[in-house]
Amino acid sequence: MLLARISQPLVCLFGMLLFAAGCRGVPDGTPDQLLRRGNELMAGKRYKDARRHYDAIVKRYPSAPELEEAMLRIAEARRYRREGSSSFEAYKRFVERYPTSRLGLEAAQGEYELGVEYLGGKMGGFFLFGKDESRGVLVLEHMQTHFPNYSLAADALLHVGDWQLKELDYADAAKTYRRLLGEYPRSVYQLKVRFQLARAIWLRSEGADYDERILFEAKRAFGNFEAAARRVPDGEALYTDQIAHAQKRIHDVRERLAEKQLIVARFYDRRDAPEAALIYYRYCAQTYADTNGGKRAAAILAERTKTAQDEGNEKEGA
C-alpha cells in the first residue's frame, strides 16, 4: 500500500516531464513561420531554441525555399554556442548544397570568424575543454577554397600562415605564404607576406646546417622583400625596421655559407688534399670577402702563400 502511494505521484511526475519534453520537441508551423520565429530567437540570443525551429524546417520541409536560410542559421547558432566542430560541419553542408547561394557571403563571413576563433583558442568542446586550434586551419582553408573572391579570403590565408609560423611549422607556413602571394598578387598584405615568407624560410634553415639550398632560398626571399619594399613610395621609411632585419639576415646567410666553404676546405686539408682545399679557400675569400669566414679564408691563403714563398726561398738558397 505504501509503495502504491509513493509510486502514484512519481508516475504523475514522470508523465508531466514527458509532456513537457514533448512540448519542447519539434516545433510546429509553416516553413515561413518557423524561420521567422527562429530568427527572432536568434536575435534574442536564444540560440538553442532558435536551432530547434531551423531543424524543424530541415526535418519537415526538405524542399521548402526556407531550407536554404535555415541550414545557414543552424551553422551560426552552433557557432554562437561554441559548438565549433558541429558548426563547421553545418557550414560545409550548406556550401555543398548551395554553392552559389545568395547567402554565400554570410557563410564565408561565418566560416572566417569560426576559423579565427579556433586559431585564437576561443573555440572548443564543453566549457572550452578539448580545444584544437589546428582545426581553424581546416575551416579557413575551406572558406578560402569555396569563396576565393571574398574580401577576407586573403586574410584567411594570412591567419593560417601566421599561426603555422607561431607553431614552428615553417615548411607549411612558407607554403601558405607562397599561396597567398600567388593567388592574391594585389593584396594589401603583399609586403607583409613577403617578409613573413622570408622569416619562415630562414627559421627553417636554422635546422638544416648542411642544406645550402634553403640558405640560398632564404637569402633570395629577404632580397625580394627588400627590393619590393624599396619600390613602394616611402617604402624605406615605412619599412625601416623590416629592411634592416632583411639586410642582417642576408648577411647572416652569407656568414653561414662562408662557414660551409671553410668546413669543406678543412675536410680536404684533413684528407691531405691541399690543392682541393685551396679551391674552397679561394672561393670563400673571394665570394664572401665581407664575412668573418671569408676573412679567415683570406688569412689562411695569405699564410700559405707566405709559407710557399719561404720554402721557395730556402730551396733557392740551398
Secondary structure, DSSP 4 states (H G I P E B T S, - for coil): -HHHHHHHHHHHHHHHHHHHHHHTSSPPS-HHHHHHHHHHHHHTT-HHHHHHHHHHHHHH-TT-TTHHHHHHHHHHHHHHTTBHHHHHHHHHHHHHH-TT-TTHHHHHHHHHHHHHHHHTT--BSGGGTT--TTHHHHHHHHHHHH-TTSTTHHHHHHHHHHHHHHTT-HHHHHHHHHHHHHH-TT-TTHHHHHHHHHHHHHHHHTT-TT-HHHHHHHHHHHHHHHHHHHHSTTHHHHTHHHHHHHHHHHHHHHHHHHHHHHHHHHHHHHTT-HHHHHHHHHHHHHHTTTSHHHHHHHHHHHHHHHHHHHHHHHHHH-
